[in-house]
């Protein structure tokens, strides 16, 4: 009798739990990020509509151009209105930009789609997201300089959700 109770408790502990759609698409996003060719904030992106993956993208250089992993970063400093300075690698295209470009190349409309990504999209990505017709953005974490994008999404009516409120940290931020 004692063994059957213990066996039942163990079975309940290890019972598989199917992931939510958000968890599923974020896990796909994490897998895609493994292809990134810039080690700063390795990011992936998945764009979905009606629970179907439309396109994906990861951080990487434009086709045919050298990658950070091969030749190093191409840093530019940005001075913000508040006087703070941030470093940005400009050799690569962001995951969100690559996913949107992939949709354009394949003729896939993005109206009413949901975009999953690692952190709050940058200002440029936010503008592309707005103009491509995407209606929701789901981020794993916040971007340290994401306040402007968050405001743009709010003003344009795009729903923005975060898995958690942590700020993504990476070297030479």
NUZA-548532 format. One line per field, with one value per residue: residue number from 0; x, y, z of N, C-alpha, C, O in turn. Coordinates in nm, 3 decimals. Layout:
BEGIN
pos <- [NUM; ...]
n.x <- [X; ...]
n.y <- [Y; ...]
n.z <- [Z; ...]
ca.x <- [X; ...]
ca.y <- [Y; ...]
ca.z <- [Z; ...]
c.x <- [X; ...]
c.y <- [Y; ...]
c.z <- [Z; ...]
o.x <- [X; ...]
o.y <- [Y; ...]
o.z <- [Z; ...]
END
This chain:
BEGIN
pos <- [0; 1; 2; 3; 4; 5; 6; 7; 8; 9; 10; 11; 12; 13; 14; 15; 16; 17; 18; 19; 20; 21; 22; 23; 24; 25; 26; 27; 28; 29; 30; 31; 32; 33; 34; 35; 36; 37; 38; 39; 40; 41; 42; 43; 44; 45; 46; 47; 48; 49; 50; 51; 52; 53; 54; 55; 56; 57; 58; 59; 60; 61; 62; 63; 64; 65; 66; 67; 68; 69; 70; 71; 72; 73; 74; 75; 76; 77; 78; 79; 80; 81; 82; 83; 84; 85; 86; 87; 88; 89; 90; 91; 92; 93; 94; 95; 96; 97; 98; 99; 100; 101; 102; 103; 104; 105; 106; 107; 108; 109; 110; 111; 112; 113; 114; 115; 116; 117; 118; 119; 120; 121; 122; 123; 124; 125; 126; 127; 128; 129; 130; 131; 132; 133; 134; 135; 136; 137; 138; 139; 140; 141; 142; 143; 144; 145; 146; 147; 148; 149; 150; 151; 152; 153; 154; 155; 156; 157; 158; 159; 160; 161; 162; 163; 164; 165; 166; 167; 168; 169; 170; 171; 172]
n.x <- [0.082; 0.191; 0.391; 0.243; 0.123; 0.347; 0.450; 0.241; 0.257; 0.511; 0.466; 0.279; 0.441; 0.625; 0.467; 0.400; 0.366; 0.199; 0.325; 0.220; 0.091; 0.238; 0.470; 0.562; 0.615; 0.807; 1.009; 1.078; 1.176; 1.404; 1.554; 1.601; 1.761; 2.007; 2.138; 2.241; 2.490; 2.632; 2.766; 2.666; 2.394; 2.255; 1.992; 1.669; 1.377; 1.032; 0.754; 0.412; 0.080; -0.251; -0.171; 0.022; 0.346; 0.487; 0.723; 1.077; 1.366; 1.707; 1.979; 2.216; 2.465; 2.411; 2.328; 2.604; 2.793; 3.060; 3.055; 3.017; 3.112; 3.318; 3.486; 3.482; 3.325; 3.144; 3.141; 2.938; 2.896; 2.623; 2.484; 2.256; 1.959; 1.956; 2.219; 2.346; 2.553; 2.555; 2.669; 2.660; 2.649; 2.681; 2.715; 2.540; 2.205; 1.906; 1.717; 1.437; 1.417; 1.526; 1.334; 1.107; 1.201; 1.231; 0.964; 0.882; 1.039; 0.927; 0.667; 0.474; 0.211; 0.198; -0.005; -0.196; -0.043; 0.156; 0.455; 0.734; 1.009; 1.343; 1.399; 1.271; 1.200; 1.428; 1.422; 1.421; 1.345; 1.094; 0.956; 0.947; 0.796; 0.552; 0.475; 0.453; 0.220; 0.194; 0.036; 0.081; 0.338; 0.557; 0.782; 1.070; 1.228; 1.303; 1.450; 1.737; 1.729; 1.466; 1.241; 1.145; 1.054; 0.855; 0.674; 0.608; 0.480; 0.258; 0.129; 0.065; -0.112; -0.031; -0.018; 0.184; 0.371; 0.547; 0.748; 0.888; 0.990; 1.258; 1.565; 1.741; 2.075; 2.395; 2.735; 2.934; 2.726]
n.y <- [-0.119; 0.127; 0.167; 0.216; 0.463; 0.632; 0.595; 0.708; 0.976; 1.046; 1.018; 1.224; 1.445; 1.447; 1.473; 1.570; 1.903; 2.081; 2.350; 2.697; 2.901; 3.139; 3.065; 2.859; 2.993; 3.176; 3.004; 2.901; 3.135; 3.169; 2.949; 3.020; 3.242; 3.131; 3.116; 3.366; 3.605; 3.791; 3.843; 4.010; 4.052; 3.835; 3.771; 3.654; 3.630; 3.581; 3.585; 3.565; 3.460; 3.387; 3.161; 3.046; 3.020; 3.277; 3.414; 3.423; 3.558; 3.651; 3.812; 3.938; 3.999; 4.185; 3.994; 3.833; 4.006; 4.060; 3.894; 3.975; 3.772; 3.680; 3.899; 4.086; 4.345; 4.639; 4.921; 5.198; 5.501; 5.635; 5.937; 6.036; 6.237; 6.289; 6.297; 6.059; 5.791; 5.533; 5.220; 5.079; 4.803; 4.821; 4.659; 4.458; 4.347; 4.382; 4.123; 4.152; 4.321; 4.155; 3.948; 4.088; 4.173; 3.922; 3.845; 4.037; 3.961; 3.714; 3.775; 3.785; 3.906; 4.105; 4.204; 4.242; 4.058; 3.890; 3.964; 3.803; 3.847; 3.889; 4.118; 4.449; 4.604; 4.814; 5.169; 5.202; 4.945; 4.940; 5.134; 5.006; 4.782; 4.900; 5.015; 4.787; 4.662; 4.491; 4.395; 4.326; 4.291; 4.075; 4.045; 3.894; 4.019; 4.354; 4.625; 4.821; 5.078; 5.119; 5.281; 5.481; 5.331; 5.183; 5.387; 5.469; 5.239; 5.234; 5.475; 5.420; 5.214; 4.951; 4.647; 4.569; 4.333; 4.182; 3.907; 3.915; 4.182; 4.237; 4.397; 4.344; 4.248; 4.301; 4.281; 4.581; 4.769]
n.z <- [0.000; 0.083; -0.114; -0.349; -0.297; -0.278; -0.537; -0.688; -0.600; -0.700; -0.975; -1.012; -0.956; -1.170; -1.389; -1.714; -1.825; -2.053; -2.247; -2.235; -2.506; -2.521; -2.375; -2.541; -2.791; -2.703; -2.628; -2.878; -2.985; -2.824; -2.911; -3.178; -3.138; -3.089; -3.330; -3.370; -3.468; -3.332; -3.026; -2.832; -2.640; -2.761; -2.968; -3.067; -3.276; -3.322; -3.528; -3.515; -3.610; -3.532; -3.385; -3.544; -3.678; -3.861; -3.954; -3.875; -3.709; -3.643; -3.466; -3.681; -3.936; -4.245; -4.537; -4.681; -4.576; -4.334; -4.013; -3.663; -3.497; -3.651; -3.732; -3.532; -3.327; -3.436; -3.298; -3.200; -3.031; -2.852; -2.762; -2.530; -2.463; -2.189; -2.130; -2.087; -2.207; -2.442; -2.576; -2.899; -3.115; -3.451; -3.665; -3.714; -3.800; -3.625; -3.459; -3.480; -3.702; -3.900; -3.903; -3.992; -4.243; -4.362; -4.385; -4.572; -4.796; -4.851; -4.905; -4.701; -4.523; -4.224; -4.074; -3.781; -3.637; -3.382; -3.218; -3.085; -2.871; -2.733; -2.572; -2.498; -2.802; -2.990; -3.072; -3.357; -3.443; -3.320; -3.468; -3.720; -3.652; -3.581; -3.830; -3.985; -3.919; -3.706; -3.406; -3.143; -2.901; -2.741; -2.487; -2.345; -2.151; -2.027; -2.214; -2.154; -2.258; -2.338; -2.295; -2.471; -2.690; -2.563; -2.505; -2.765; -2.862; -2.693; -2.763; -3.029; -3.007; -2.984; -2.820; -2.544; -2.377; -2.102; -2.003; -1.767; -1.545; -1.544; -1.644; -1.936; -1.930; -2.068; -2.193; -2.229; -2.236]
ca.x <- [0.000; 0.281; 0.460; 0.153; 0.106; 0.472; 0.456; 0.144; 0.312; 0.620; 0.405; 0.219; 0.550; 0.692; 0.368; 0.430; 0.273; 0.209; 0.350; 0.123; 0.135; 0.345; 0.590; 0.605; 0.676; 0.929; 1.111; 1.121; 1.257; 1.535; 1.626; 1.643; 1.869; 2.133; 2.201; 2.292; 2.633; 2.688; 2.750; 2.604; 2.249; 2.206; 1.846; 1.590; 1.244; 0.931; 0.630; 0.304; -0.060; -0.342; -0.092; 0.106; 0.468; 0.495; 0.865; 1.170; 1.487; 1.805; 2.078; 2.321; 2.504; 2.343; 2.376; 2.729; 2.886; 3.124; 2.985; 3.092; 3.182; 3.436; 3.576; 3.467; 3.213; 3.157; 3.071; 2.910; 2.844; 2.506; 2.465; 2.113; 1.918; 1.989; 2.364; 2.402; 2.615; 2.546; 2.743; 2.579; 2.717; 2.601; 2.749; 2.432; 2.064; 1.837; 1.632; 1.305; 1.433; 1.544; 1.206; 1.020; 1.257; 1.198; 0.823; 0.876; 1.096; 0.838; 0.533; 0.385; 0.163; 0.212; -0.118; -0.255; 0.045; 0.223; 0.600; 0.800; 1.150; 1.418; 1.387; 1.199; 1.265; 1.486; 1.337; 1.409; 1.261; 0.958; 0.893; 0.919; 0.687; 0.430; 0.437; 0.427; 0.086; 0.197; -0.052; 0.121; 0.479; 0.579; 0.926; 1.113; 1.277; 1.307; 1.574; 1.777; 1.694; 1.341; 1.129; 1.089; 0.978; 0.734; 0.582; 0.561; 0.382; 0.136; 0.065; 0.015; -0.212; 0.025; -0.013; 0.320; 0.373; 0.679; 0.749; 0.924; 1.028; 1.404; 1.632; 1.843; 2.212; 2.499; 2.859; 2.949; 2.595]
ca.y <- [0.000; 0.242; 0.187; 0.272; 0.605; 0.698; 0.592; 0.806; 1.109; 1.068; 1.038; 1.357; 1.543; 1.450; 1.479; 1.671; 2.014; 2.141; 2.494; 2.793; 2.950; 3.236; 2.990; 2.787; 3.084; 3.233; 2.899; 2.902; 3.257; 3.140; 2.857; 3.097; 3.331; 3.056; 3.141; 3.503; 3.614; 3.897; 3.788; 4.108; 4.042; 3.739; 3.780; 3.591; 3.688; 3.498; 3.658; 3.465; 3.504; 3.273; 3.050; 2.991; 3.096; 3.338; 3.434; 3.430; 3.634; 3.659; 3.917; 3.898; 4.097; 4.171; 3.881; 3.851; 4.093; 3.989; 3.884; 4.010; 3.653; 3.658; 4.014; 4.176; 4.438; 4.773; 4.998; 5.342; 5.555; 5.721; 6.030; 6.057; 6.369; 6.306; 6.299; 5.924; 5.739; 5.388; 5.162; 4.993; 4.737; 4.852; 4.566; 4.361; 4.383; 4.324; 4.005; 4.199; 4.371; 4.039; 3.878; 4.170; 4.162; 3.788; 3.851; 4.114; 3.879; 3.602; 3.824; 3.748; 4.024; 4.093; 4.268; 4.175; 3.953; 3.908; 3.948; 3.758; 3.881; 3.878; 4.238; 4.559; 4.645; 4.949; 5.268; 5.172; 4.824; 4.978; 5.202; 4.904; 4.701; 4.980; 5.030; 4.658; 4.617; 4.403; 4.453; 4.290; 4.256; 4.003; 4.046; 3.818; 4.116; 4.493; 4.679; 4.933; 5.204; 5.088; 5.366; 5.550; 5.231; 5.153; 5.500; 5.464; 5.130; 5.277; 5.579; 5.363; 5.113; 4.816; 4.586; 4.530; 4.250; 4.134; 3.787; 3.968; 4.323; 4.251; 4.462; 4.258; 4.296; 4.242; 4.357; 4.708; 4.830]
ca.z <- [0.000; 0.090; -0.242; -0.450; -0.266; -0.318; -0.684; -0.737; -0.573; -0.795; -1.108; -1.014; -0.959; -1.300; -1.495; -1.814; -1.837; -2.186; -2.233; -2.291; -2.638; -2.497; -2.339; -2.662; -2.889; -2.645; -2.636; -3.019; -2.995; -2.761; -2.999; -3.296; -3.094; -3.092; -3.460; -3.373; -3.498; -3.249; -2.891; -2.742; -2.632; -2.862; -2.972; -3.171; -3.290; -3.387; -3.555; -3.528; -3.620; -3.514; -3.329; -3.650; -3.701; -3.994; -3.986; -3.764; -3.737; -3.534; -3.484; -3.773; -4.038; -4.373; -4.618; -4.754; -4.504; -4.223; -3.885; -3.541; -3.450; -3.736; -3.744; -3.418; -3.323; -3.491; -3.197; -3.211; -2.906; -2.867; -2.652; -2.511; -2.416; -2.048; -2.118; -2.076; -2.330; -2.456; -2.688; -2.985; -3.226; -3.570; -3.773; -3.733; -3.808; -3.510; -3.485; -3.523; -3.839; -3.988; -3.916; -4.077; -4.378; -4.412; -4.425; -4.697; -4.903; -4.880; -4.933; -4.590; -4.449; -4.079; -4.007; -3.665; -3.586; -3.253; -3.228; -2.963; -2.877; -2.608; -2.490; -2.562; -2.927; -2.994; -3.137; -3.500; -3.455; -3.282; -3.582; -3.821; -3.599; -3.594; -3.971; -4.051; -3.884; -3.589; -3.305; -3.008; -2.882; -2.616; -2.461; -2.228; -2.053; -2.072; -2.269; -2.068; -2.323; -2.407; -2.257; -2.589; -2.766; -2.486; -2.525; -2.904; -2.873; -2.624; -2.844; -3.155; -2.978; -2.985; -2.687; -2.508; -2.256; -2.061; -1.920; -1.637; -1.549; -1.539; -1.756; -1.998; -1.910; -2.152; -2.182; -2.302; -2.252]
c.x <- [0.087; 0.350; 0.370; 0.128; 0.230; 0.482; 0.361; 0.197; 0.425; 0.565; 0.344; 0.326; 0.610; 0.595; 0.399; 0.322; 0.297; 0.229; 0.236; 0.175; 0.249; 0.476; 0.648; 0.678; 0.802; 1.041; 1.164; 1.213; 1.396; 1.618; 1.679; 1.761; 2.005; 2.207; 2.263; 2.443; 2.700; 2.661; 2.693; 2.452; 2.189; 2.054; 1.789; 1.453; 1.155; 0.808; 0.524; 0.169; -0.146; -0.268; -0.009; 0.228; 0.470; 0.640; 0.946; 1.289; 1.579; 1.904; 2.188; 2.350; 2.420; 2.408; 2.503; 2.831; 2.943; 3.043; 3.076; 3.173; 3.312; 3.535; 3.567; 3.351; 3.246; 3.075; 3.054; 2.856; 2.724; 2.496; 2.316; 2.085; 1.957; 2.140; 2.427; 2.454; 2.602; 2.625; 2.651; 2.666; 2.628; 2.637; 2.629; 2.296; 1.996; 1.745; 1.495; 1.310; 1.447; 1.414; 1.110; 1.069; 1.224; 1.053; 0.809; 0.927; 1.001; 0.695; 0.431; 0.340; 0.168; 0.098; -0.174; -0.171; 0.096; 0.370; 0.653; 0.949; 1.212; 1.398; 1.312; 1.271; 1.320; 1.390; 1.315; 1.321; 1.116; 0.886; 0.858; 0.801; 0.554; 0.384; 0.408; 0.290; 0.080; 0.118; -0.014; 0.268; 0.493; 0.730; 0.957; 1.155; 1.267; 1.445; 1.609; 1.741; 1.561; 1.224; 1.064; 1.005; 0.848; 0.630; 0.525; 0.456; 0.250; 0.058; 0.003; -0.085; -0.162; 0.035; 0.129; 0.313; 0.515; 0.661; 0.790; 0.978; 1.179; 1.454; 1.741; 1.979; 2.306; 2.620; 2.861; 2.816; 2.612]
c.y <- [0.126; 0.271; 0.252; 0.422; 0.683; 0.704; 0.696; 0.948; 1.142; 1.094; 1.176; 1.466; 1.557; 1.456; 1.598; 1.779; 2.083; 2.292; 2.578; 2.835; 3.051; 3.164; 2.918; 2.880; 3.150; 3.130; 2.887; 3.022; 3.234; 3.047; 2.931; 3.188; 3.262; 3.072; 3.280; 3.504; 3.733; 3.855; 3.888; 4.092; 3.948; 3.732; 3.703; 3.656; 3.590; 3.586; 3.555; 3.534; 3.379; 3.146; 2.978; 3.080; 3.147; 3.352; 3.435; 3.516; 3.629; 3.769; 3.865; 4.007; 4.080; 4.059; 3.918; 3.941; 4.019; 3.998; 3.926; 3.891; 3.629; 3.774; 4.113; 4.273; 4.569; 4.865; 5.144; 5.383; 5.645; 5.807; 6.063; 6.195; 6.394; 6.305; 6.161; 5.878; 5.588; 5.345; 5.069; 4.931; 4.757; 4.763; 4.477; 4.426; 4.314; 4.210; 4.047; 4.248; 4.255; 3.963; 3.956; 4.167; 4.027; 3.784; 3.925; 4.032; 3.768; 3.645; 3.789; 3.876; 4.000; 4.161; 4.180; 4.061; 3.990; 3.879; 3.909; 3.789; 3.877; 3.997; 4.345; 4.599; 4.788; 5.042; 5.236; 5.050; 4.857; 5.045; 5.102; 4.817; 4.774; 4.984; 4.898; 4.601; 4.519; 4.472; 4.419; 4.251; 4.193; 3.990; 3.961; 3.912; 4.256; 4.528; 4.803; 5.069; 5.190; 5.179; 5.434; 5.453; 5.197; 5.263; 5.500; 5.355; 5.171; 5.376; 5.523; 5.249; 4.969; 4.766; 4.537; 4.453; 4.202; 4.006; 3.825; 4.109; 4.345; 4.327; 4.371; 4.324; 4.225; 4.333; 4.480; 4.777; 4.981]
c.z <- [0.000; -0.040; -0.345; -0.424; -0.309; -0.469; -0.743; -0.717; -0.671; -0.934; -1.120; -1.023; -1.099; -1.417; -1.588; -1.816; -1.971; -2.171; -2.290; -2.428; -2.620; -2.464; -2.461; -2.760; -2.834; -2.648; -2.780; -3.041; -2.938; -2.849; -3.122; -3.260; -3.097; -3.225; -3.470; -3.393; -3.430; -3.105; -2.790; -2.747; -2.735; -2.858; -3.090; -3.171; -3.364; -3.407; -3.587; -3.550; -3.610; -3.474; -3.435; -3.669; -3.845; -4.039; -3.857; -3.805; -3.617; -3.567; -3.575; -3.874; -4.164; -4.456; -4.694; -4.685; -4.383; -4.093; -3.770; -3.493; -3.528; -3.733; -3.629; -3.434; -3.394; -3.401; -3.238; -3.075; -2.937; -2.742; -2.644; -2.455; -2.270; -2.022; -2.104; -2.212; -2.329; -2.579; -2.768; -3.092; -3.348; -3.689; -3.809; -3.747; -3.691; -3.553; -3.538; -3.668; -3.936; -4.008; -4.006; -4.222; -4.442; -4.460; -4.558; -4.815; -4.947; -4.911; -4.825; -4.519; -4.299; -4.003; -3.897; -3.608; -3.447; -3.272; -3.091; -2.977; -2.737; -2.516; -2.567; -2.691; -2.917; -3.068; -3.284; -3.522; -3.421; -3.399; -3.693; -3.778; -3.617; -3.739; -4.042; -4.015; -3.769; -3.477; -3.161; -3.007; -2.745; -2.598; -2.338; -2.115; -2.110; -2.125; -2.187; -2.127; -2.398; -2.379; -2.377; -2.673; -2.696; -2.506; -2.667; -2.922; -2.809; -2.709; -2.972; -3.134; -2.985; -2.842; -2.662; -2.377; -2.230; -1.979; -1.779; -1.655; -1.540; -1.661; -1.807; -1.980; -2.006; -2.150; -2.273; -2.331; -2.251]
o.x <- [0.059; 0.368; 0.416; 0.114; 0.217; 0.518; 0.398; 0.183; 0.433; 0.612; 0.354; 0.305; 0.643; 0.636; 0.420; 0.203; 0.405; 0.160; 0.165; 0.290; 0.346; 0.581; 0.770; 0.788; 0.895; 1.157; 1.284; 1.316; 1.496; 1.740; 1.792; 1.850; 2.108; 2.326; 2.332; 2.515; 2.811; 2.546; 2.674; 2.391; 2.083; 1.994; 1.850; 1.417; 1.199; 0.763; 0.542; 0.149; -0.116; -0.297; 0.027; 0.216; 0.456; 0.675; 0.892; 1.308; 1.536; 1.913; 2.248; 2.268; 2.365; 2.528; 2.510; 2.944; 2.880; 2.974; 3.199; 3.288; 3.404; 3.656; 3.637; 3.288; 3.363; 2.956; 3.142; 2.779; 2.725; 2.497; 2.258; 2.175; 1.987; 2.183; 2.550; 2.404; 2.634; 2.645; 2.575; 2.748; 2.513; 2.593; 2.619; 2.274; 2.026; 1.701; 1.443; 1.220; 1.387; 1.386; 1.040; 0.988; 1.193; 1.023; 0.734; 0.867; 0.994; 0.610; 0.314; 0.422; 0.146; 0.104; -0.196; -0.225; 0.081; 0.407; 0.622; 1.009; 1.142; 1.383; 1.291; 1.391; 1.265; 1.288; 1.202; 1.234; 1.025; 0.770; 0.752; 0.716; 0.455; 0.267; 0.346; 0.248; -0.028; 0.133; -0.070; 0.317; 0.447; 0.799; 0.881; 1.124; 1.229; 1.545; 1.521; 1.725; 1.546; 1.116; 0.941; 0.898; 0.743; 0.511; 0.406; 0.355; 0.143; -0.064; -0.099; -0.137; -0.242; 0.090; 0.188; 0.258; 0.594; 0.571; 0.735; 1.007; 1.224; 1.394; 1.824; 1.997; 2.298; 2.610; 2.798; 2.798; 2.514]
o.y <- [0.221; 0.388; 0.336; 0.499; 0.789; 0.808; 0.765; 1.032; 1.255; 1.184; 1.239; 1.567; 1.668; 1.444; 1.710; 1.749; 2.136; 2.356; 2.535; 2.808; 3.047; 3.199; 2.916; 2.850; 3.177; 3.166; 2.865; 3.011; 3.276; 3.063; 2.906; 3.209; 3.329; 3.044; 3.310; 3.418; 3.771; 3.833; 3.852; 4.116; 3.977; 3.692; 3.690; 3.727; 3.523; 3.652; 3.469; 3.650; 3.277; 3.038; 2.861; 3.203; 3.069; 3.309; 3.447; 3.544; 3.606; 3.814; 3.761; 4.097; 3.972; 4.035; 4.021; 3.951; 3.925; 4.096; 3.913; 3.906; 3.566; 3.751; 4.214; 4.281; 4.605; 4.885; 5.204; 5.310; 5.721; 5.757; 6.112; 6.262; 6.507; 6.312; 6.149; 5.920; 5.521; 5.423; 4.992; 5.000; 4.714; 4.788; 4.429; 4.542; 4.198; 4.203; 3.985; 4.220; 4.257; 3.917; 3.896; 4.159; 4.020; 3.726; 3.883; 4.032; 3.733; 3.561; 3.766; 3.947; 3.889; 4.174; 4.060; 3.976; 4.103; 3.779; 3.975; 3.760; 3.863; 3.981; 4.333; 4.626; 4.872; 4.998; 5.242; 5.050; 4.807; 5.016; 5.113; 4.781; 4.716; 4.959; 4.898; 4.501; 4.469; 4.592; 4.476; 4.187; 4.248; 3.931; 3.958; 3.889; 4.276; 4.469; 4.882; 5.165; 5.243; 5.158; 5.444; 5.490; 5.184; 5.234; 5.527; 5.376; 5.146; 5.364; 5.572; 5.194; 4.876; 4.833; 4.471; 4.501; 4.183; 3.997; 3.773; 4.152; 4.459; 4.321; 4.324; 4.441; 4.104; 4.449; 4.481; 4.836; 5.054]
o.z <- [-0.074; -0.076; -0.422; -0.519; -0.370; -0.524; -0.838; -0.806; -0.719; -1.003; -1.225; -1.090; -1.141; -1.532; -1.543; -1.808; -1.996; -2.092; -2.381; -2.463; -2.695; -2.518; -2.480; -2.805; -2.909; -2.667; -2.799; -3.108; -2.998; -2.860; -3.164; -3.342; -3.105; -3.232; -3.567; -3.344; -3.466; -3.066; -2.674; -2.851; -2.791; -2.758; -3.196; -3.078; -3.458; -3.314; -3.673; -3.512; -3.672; -3.524; -3.417; -3.676; -3.940; -4.148; -3.746; -3.924; -3.505; -3.681; -3.548; -3.895; -4.187; -4.445; -4.761; -4.731; -4.334; -4.068; -3.779; -3.452; -3.477; -3.733; -3.629; -3.539; -3.409; -3.423; -3.300; -3.012; -3.034; -2.630; -2.741; -2.404; -2.232; -1.907; -2.110; -2.317; -2.230; -2.673; -2.711; -3.153; -3.349; -3.801; -3.922; -3.712; -3.662; -3.668; -3.631; -3.747; -4.044; -4.118; -4.088; -4.314; -4.561; -4.564; -4.645; -4.922; -5.065; -4.941; -4.856; -4.461; -4.253; -3.881; -3.916; -3.537; -3.401; -3.335; -2.991; -3.081; -2.637; -2.395; -2.688; -2.688; -2.845; -3.121; -3.333; -3.608; -3.487; -3.425; -3.754; -3.861; -3.662; -3.768; -4.148; -4.074; -3.736; -3.456; -3.067; -3.100; -2.645; -2.681; -2.242; -1.998; -2.225; -2.084; -2.153; -2.053; -2.508; -2.434; -2.384; -2.720; -2.759; -2.523; -2.686; -2.989; -2.864; -2.725; -3.018; -3.230; -2.992; -2.755; -2.747; -2.278; -2.323; -1.896; -1.682; -1.767; -1.530; -1.768; -1.729; -2.012; -2.024; -2.111; -2.379; -2.437; -2.263]
END
